[in-house]
Amino acid sequence: MANYAIALEYQNCIDCRACEVACKDENGVMLGADKQRIWVGVVEGGNTLADVFLNFYPSQCNHCEDAPCVTVCPTGASHFVEGGIVKVDYDMCIICKGCMEACPYDARFVDETRHAVDKCTFCDGRIQEYGTTACSATCPTKVRTFGDLEDENSDIVKLLKNRKFFVLKEDEGTLPKLFYLVPEDEEFARRTIGEGIKFHTWDEIKSTYEAAAQAKKPEWKKA
């Protein structure tokens, strides 16, 4: 079985928001700036002209291996499906917002048209036909690489094997599956991404992710 994830060349992001538009169009996401399955975060800093920086961080649901939103859901509306994708059963959702509180990434919102909490689904409805997500396919600067962590020949695994990367809010212990690729200038990266962020290699953390996925697979429902 596949285990899907995304690697992000975040320094290629030009904040064009084409990914957000593609997501809404592909998935029928509710209109509104605060109703987003994916978004682009902006971090800026520096005290002088010599060290000023501006980073764009494309983000969405991290489809965590150990997803707290699934754990806290009282009705089972939040659940795993094949591919390690976290989804919401709209008919079972009672909008208690427990999942919204539990998510470290603020990746959920209430969709009043569906009368349920909504979130990114990795475009699971189009994976079999197109092999990727709408946001990945649309991005003009190829920020996102979508793929299967269990396929050694996939583009995402090849990237992770050859590049250092980091994840956001690692201390939450959720094992998120959005991997941010460290730019070639590692010193610049360390100066601009914030304190406490750890850089990893795939060889270093592969076994941790594999073990977590194996432990969760019995919970995966048919997509």
MINU-668204 format. One record per residue (C-alpha): residue number from 1; x, y, z. Coordinates in nm, 4 decimals. Example, Ala and Ser with C-alpha at 12.3 -4.5 7.8 and 13.67 -1.06 7.14 Angstrom:
<node n="1" u="1.2300" v="-0.4500" w="0.7800"/>
<node n="2" u="1.3670" v="-0.1060" w="0.7140"/>
END
This chain:
<node n="1" u="0.0000" v="0.0000" w="0.0000"/>
<node n="2" u="0.1101" v="0.3521" w="-0.0716"/>
<node n="3" u="0.1829" v="0.6150" w="0.1918"/>
<node n="4" u="0.1484" v="0.9590" w="0.0387"/>
<node n="5" u="0.3419" v="1.2747" w="0.1270"/>
<node n="6" u="0.4637" v="1.6021" w="-0.0220"/>
<node n="7" u="0.8126" v="1.7512" w="-0.0387"/>
<node n="8" u="0.8246" v="2.1295" w="-0.0724"/>
<node n="9" u="1.0949" v="2.3355" w="-0.2406"/>
<node n="10" u="0.9625" v="2.6274" w="-0.0405"/>
<node n="11" u="1.2177" v="2.8786" w="-0.1644"/>
<node n="12" u="1.0709" v="2.8426" w="-0.5142"/>
<node n="13" u="0.7352" v="2.9759" w="-0.3929"/>
<node n="14" u="0.6456" v="3.3124" w="-0.5477"/>
<node n="15" u="0.3192" v="3.3522" w="-0.3542"/>
<node n="16" u="0.1106" v="3.3490" w="-0.6723"/>
<node n="17" u="-0.1649" v="3.1500" w="-0.4936"/>
<node n="18" u="-0.2321" v="2.9381" w="-0.8040"/>
<node n="19" u="-0.2318" v="2.6366" w="-0.5722"/>
<node n="20" u="-0.5163" v="2.7828" w="-0.3668"/>
<node n="21" u="-0.7248" v="2.8501" w="-0.6769"/>
<node n="22" u="-0.6587" v="2.5026" w="-0.8177"/>
<node n="23" u="-0.7555" v="2.3435" w="-0.4878"/>
<node n="24" u="-1.0874" v="2.5269" w="-0.4694"/>
<node n="25" u="-1.1679" v="2.4431" w="-0.8316"/>
<node n="26" u="-1.0722" v="2.0751" w="-0.8085"/>
<node n="27" u="-1.2403" v="2.0031" w="-0.4770"/>
<node n="28" u="-1.5325" v="2.2431" w="-0.4692"/>
<node n="29" u="-1.3953" v="2.4160" w="-0.1607"/>
<node n="30" u="-1.6182" v="2.6831" w="-0.0094"/>
<node n="31" u="-1.5379" v="3.0343" w="-0.1271"/>
<node n="32" u="-1.3785" v="3.2755" w="0.1166"/>
<node n="33" u="-1.0271" v="3.3770" w="0.2143"/>
<node n="34" u="-1.0626" v="3.2003" w="0.5499"/>
<node n="35" u="-1.1942" v="2.8817" w="0.3871"/>
<node n="36" u="-0.8774" v="2.7220" w="0.2546"/>
<node n="37" u="-0.7583" v="2.3644" w="0.2349"/>
<node n="38" u="-0.4160" v="2.4984" w="0.1425"/>
<node n="39" u="-0.2516" v="2.8344" w="0.1957"/>
<node n="40" u="0.0818" v="3.0172" w="0.1863"/>
<node n="41" u="0.2327" v="3.1419" w="0.5104"/>
<node n="42" u="0.4720" v="3.4370" w="0.5112"/>
<node n="43" u="0.7643" v="3.4823" w="0.7496"/>
<node n="44" u="0.9918" v="3.7854" w="0.7325"/>
<node n="45" u="1.2740" v="3.9071" w="0.9475"/>
<node n="46" u="1.6172" v="4.0616" w="0.9713"/>
<node n="47" u="1.7368" v="4.3817" w="1.1332"/>
<node n="48" u="1.9522" v="4.5261" w="0.8569"/>
<node n="49" u="1.9512" v="4.5288" w="0.4768"/>
<node n="50" u="2.2273" v="4.2693" w="0.4832"/>
<node n="51" u="2.0261" v="4.0070" w="0.6691"/>
<node n="52" u="1.6650" v="4.0811" w="0.5745"/>
<node n="53" u="1.4691" v="3.7818" w="0.4453"/>
<node n="54" u="1.1211" v="3.6839" w="0.3319"/>
<node n="55" u="1.0131" v="3.3191" w="0.3239"/>
<node n="56" u="0.6937" v="3.1731" w="0.1846"/>
<node n="57" u="0.5783" v="2.8477" w="0.3423"/>
<node n="58" u="0.3111" v="2.6670" w="0.1383"/>
<node n="59" u="0.1076" v="2.4586" w="0.3792"/>
<node n="60" u="-0.1967" v="2.2358" w="0.4199"/>
<node n="61" u="-0.3040" v="1.9363" w="0.6265"/>
<node n="62" u="0.0123" v="1.7384" w="0.7037"/>
<node n="63" u="-0.1688" v="1.4015" w="0.7003"/>
<node n="64" u="0.0305" v="1.3119" w="1.0087"/>
<node n="65" u="0.1228" v="0.9511" w="1.0777"/>
<node n="66" u="0.0005" v="1.0026" w="1.4339"/>
<node n="67" u="-0.2825" v="1.2465" w="1.3687"/>
<node n="68" u="-0.4282" v="1.4000" w="1.6877"/>
<node n="69" u="-0.7400" v="1.5064" w="1.4971"/>
<node n="70" u="-0.8269" v="1.1403" w="1.4432"/>
<node n="71" u="-0.7565" v="1.0516" w="1.8053"/>
<node n="72" u="-0.9846" v="1.3193" w="1.9535"/>
<node n="73" u="-1.2793" v="1.2814" w="1.7136"/>
<node n="74" u="-1.5729" v="1.1479" w="1.9202"/>
<node n="75" u="-1.7720" v="1.0121" w="1.6248"/>
<node n="76" u="-1.5015" v="0.8675" w="1.3998"/>
<node n="77" u="-1.5688" v="1.1333" w="1.1369"/>
<node n="78" u="-1.1957" v="1.2034" w="1.1176"/>
<node n="79" u="-1.0268" v="0.8860" w="0.9993"/>
<node n="80" u="-0.7430" v="0.7381" w="0.7922"/>
<node n="81" u="-0.7968" v="0.5962" w="0.4447"/>
<node n="82" u="-0.5630" v="0.4031" w="0.2176"/>
<node n="83" u="-0.2446" v="0.5928" w="0.1457"/>
<node n="84" u="-0.2291" v="0.7271" w="0.5008"/>
<node n="85" u="-0.4611" v="1.0137" w="0.4035"/>
<node n="86" u="-0.6641" v="1.1769" w="0.6810"/>
<node n="87" u="-1.0224" v="1.2471" w="0.5761"/>
<node n="88" u="-1.3509" v="1.3664" w="0.7243"/>
<node n="89" u="-1.6816" v="1.1843" w="0.6855"/>
<node n="90" u="-1.9137" v="1.4817" w="0.6532"/>
<node n="91" u="-2.2199" v="1.2788" w="0.7523"/>
<node n="92" u="-2.0587" v="1.1809" w="1.0832"/>
<node n="93" u="-1.9165" v="1.5224" w="1.1694"/>
<node n="94" u="-2.1016" v="1.7054" w="1.4492"/>
<node n="95" u="-1.8847" v="2.0195" w="1.4244"/>
<node n="96" u="-1.7651" v="1.9838" w="1.7837"/>
<node n="97" u="-1.4369" v="2.1414" w="1.6607"/>
<node n="98" u="-1.2269" v="1.9047" w="1.8693"/>
<node n="99" u="-1.0201" v="1.8248" w="1.5622"/>
<node n="100" u="-0.9658" v="2.1934" w="1.4944"/>
<node n="101" u="-0.8343" v="2.2431" w="1.8464"/>
<node n="102" u="-0.6127" v="1.9331" w="1.8274"/>
<node n="103" u="-0.4514" v="2.0125" w="1.4908"/>
<node n="104" u="-0.1121" v="2.1823" w="1.5407"/>
<node n="105" u="-0.1239" v="2.3213" w="1.1866"/>
<node n="106" u="-0.4604" v="2.5022" w="1.1870"/>
<node n="107" u="-0.5441" v="2.2959" w="0.8809"/>
<node n="108" u="-0.9210" v="2.2681" w="0.9342"/>
<node n="109" u="-1.2169" v="2.4983" w="0.9008"/>
<node n="110" u="-1.5949" v="2.4780" w="0.9189"/>
<node n="111" u="-1.7589" v="2.4527" w="0.5777"/>
<node n="112" u="-2.1118" v="2.5799" w="0.6236"/>
<node n="113" u="-2.2181" v="2.4421" w="0.2848"/>
<node n="114" u="-2.1244" v="2.0880" w="0.3884"/>
<node n="115" u="-2.2308" v="2.1377" w="0.7513"/>
<node n="116" u="-1.9028" v="1.9813" w="0.8592"/>
<node n="117" u="-1.5371" v="2.0482" w="0.9203"/>
<node n="118" u="-1.3332" v="2.0428" w="0.5997"/>
<node n="119" u="-0.9645" v="1.9977" w="0.5170"/>
<node n="120" u="-0.7161" v="1.8911" w="0.2494"/>
<node n="121" u="-0.7566" v="1.5343" w="0.1220"/>
<node n="122" u="-0.4416" v="1.5185" w="-0.0956"/>
<node n="123" u="-0.6914" v="1.5215" w="-0.3857"/>
<node n="124" u="-0.7419" v="1.1494" w="-0.3227"/>
<node n="125" u="-1.0147" v="1.1371" w="-0.5862"/>
<node n="126" u="-0.7689" v="1.2152" w="-0.8669"/>
<node n="127" u="-0.4540" v="1.0310" w="-0.7518"/>
<node n="128" u="-0.5252" v="0.7100" w="-0.9443"/>
<node n="129" u="-0.5873" v="0.8967" w="-1.2696"/>
<node n="130" u="-0.3289" v="1.1736" w="-1.2514"/>
<node n="131" u="-0.0807" v="1.0555" w="-0.9882"/>
<node n="132" u="-0.0624" v="1.3905" w="-0.8128"/>
<node n="133" u="-0.2604" v="1.6669" w="-0.6443"/>
<node n="134" u="-0.4170" v="1.9685" w="-0.8153"/>
<node n="135" u="-0.1904" v="2.2075" w="-0.6241"/>
<node n="136" u="0.1228" v="2.0181" w="-0.7262"/>
<node n="137" u="0.0196" v="2.0007" w="-1.0907"/>
<node n="138" u="-0.0690" v="2.3712" w="-1.1053"/>
<node n="139" u="0.2340" v="2.5268" w="-0.9334"/>
<node n="140" u="0.4340" v="2.7212" w="-1.1980"/>
<node n="141" u="0.7620" v="2.6959" w="-1.0050"/>
<node n="142" u="0.7238" v="2.3271" w="-0.9087"/>
<node n="143" u="0.7279" v="2.3840" w="-0.5345"/>
<node n="144" u="0.5459" v="2.0599" w="-0.4498"/>
<node n="145" u="0.6530" v="1.7034" w="-0.5235"/>
<node n="146" u="0.3759" v="1.4585" w="-0.4364"/>
<node n="147" u="0.4436" v="1.0883" w="-0.4079"/>
<node n="148" u="0.4588" v="0.7580" w="-0.2259"/>
<node n="149" u="0.7052" v="0.7205" w="0.0615"/>
<node n="150" u="0.6967" v="0.3425" w="0.0165"/>
<node n="151" u="0.8112" v="0.3569" w="-0.3452"/>
<node n="152" u="1.1899" v="0.3755" w="-0.3566"/>
<node n="153" u="1.1726" v="0.4893" w="-0.7188"/>
<node n="154" u="0.9252" v="0.7732" w="-0.6601"/>
<node n="155" u="1.0374" v="1.1301" w="-0.7187"/>
<node n="156" u="0.9652" v="1.2244" w="-0.3587"/>
<node n="157" u="1.1825" v="0.9489" w="-0.2119"/>
<node n="158" u="1.4643" v="1.0349" w="-0.4521"/>
<node n="159" u="1.4431" v="1.3974" w="-0.3381"/>
<node n="160" u="1.4413" v="1.3099" w="0.0304"/>
<node n="161" u="1.7381" v="1.0769" w="-0.0132"/>
<node n="162" u="1.9451" v="1.3552" w="-0.1671"/>
<node n="163" u="1.8370" v="1.6609" w="0.0302"/>
<node n="164" u="1.8149" v="1.7632" w="0.3920"/>
<node n="165" u="1.4697" v="1.8692" w="0.5038"/>
<node n="166" u="1.2662" v="1.9780" w="0.8036"/>
<node n="167" u="0.9094" v="1.9526" w="0.9249"/>
<node n="168" u="0.7074" v="2.2147" w="1.1080"/>
<node n="169" u="0.6182" v="2.1821" w="1.4773"/>
<node n="170" u="0.8185" v="1.8633" w="1.5121"/>
<node n="171" u="0.7918" v="1.8782" w="1.8918"/>
<node n="172" u="0.4210" v="1.7933" w="1.8626"/>
<node n="173" u="0.5271" v="1.4375" w="1.7808"/>
<node n="174" u="0.2701" v="1.3907" w="1.5041"/>
<node n="175" u="0.5165" v="1.2821" w="1.2304"/>
<node n="176" u="0.3839" v="1.5206" w="0.9647"/>
<node n="177" u="0.4179" v="1.4329" w="0.5971"/>
<node n="178" u="0.4995" v="1.7743" w="0.4567"/>
<node n="179" u="0.8770" v="1.7825" w="0.4154"/>
<node n="180" u="1.0383" v="2.1244" w="0.3581"/>
<node n="181" u="1.3588" v="2.0942" w="0.1567"/>
<node n="182" u="1.6615" v="2.2801" w="0.2927"/>
<node n="183" u="1.8089" v="2.5190" w="0.0325"/>
<node n="184" u="2.1691" v="2.4837" w="-0.0825"/>
<node n="185" u="2.2742" v="2.7727" w="0.1405"/>
<node n="186" u="2.2275" v="2.5843" w="0.4668"/>
<node n="187" u="2.3655" v="2.8704" w="0.6759"/>
<node n="188" u="2.1008" v="3.1031" w="0.5328"/>
<node n="189" u="1.8352" v="2.8418" w="0.5986"/>
<node n="190" u="1.9317" v="2.8027" w="0.9628"/>
<node n="191" u="1.9244" v="3.1798" w="1.0074"/>
<node n="192" u="1.5831" v="3.2277" w="0.8513"/>
<node n="193" u="1.3616" v="2.9346" w="0.9490"/>
<node n="194" u="1.3557" v="2.9921" w="1.3219"/>
<node n="195" u="1.5152" v="2.8455" w="1.6294"/>
<node n="196" u="1.4674" v="2.4846" w="1.7273"/>
<node n="197" u="1.4009" v="2.3498" w="1.3776"/>
<node n="198" u="1.5999" v="2.0337" w="1.3087"/>
<node n="199" u="1.7341" v="1.9299" w="0.9717"/>
<node n="200" u="1.6974" v="1.5626" w="0.8818"/>
<node n="201" u="1.8046" v="1.3086" w="0.6218"/>
<node n="202" u="1.5756" v="1.0351" w="0.4932"/>
<node n="203" u="1.8117" v="0.7615" w="0.6127"/>
<node n="204" u="1.7882" v="0.9076" w="0.9614"/>
<node n="205" u="1.4113" v="0.9138" w="0.9977"/>
<node n="206" u="1.2854" v="0.6594" w="0.7440"/>
<node n="207" u="1.2539" v="0.3796" w="0.9998"/>
<node n="208" u="1.0516" v="0.6028" w="1.2357"/>
<node n="209" u="0.8015" v="0.6879" w="0.9643"/>
<node n="210" u="0.7836" v="0.3287" w="0.8423"/>
<node n="211" u="0.7126" v="0.1967" w="1.1913"/>
<node n="212" u="0.4433" v="0.4585" w="1.2523"/>
<node n="213" u="0.2753" v="0.3812" w="0.9200"/>
<node n="214" u="0.2744" v="0.0083" w="0.9879"/>
<node n="215" u="0.1176" v="0.0688" w="1.3284"/>
<node n="216" u="-0.1609" v="0.2793" w="1.1772"/>
<node n="217" u="-0.2393" v="0.0712" w="0.8681"/>
<node n="218" u="-0.4957" v="-0.1462" w="1.0499"/>
<node n="219" u="-0.6985" v="0.1766" w="1.0945"/>
<node n="220" u="-0.6900" v="0.2656" w="0.7243"/>
<node n="221" u="-1.0312" v="0.2396" w="0.5618"/>
<node n="222" u="-1.0911" v="0.1778" w="0.1955"/>
<node n="223" u="-1.0723" v="0.5121" w="0.0137"/>
END
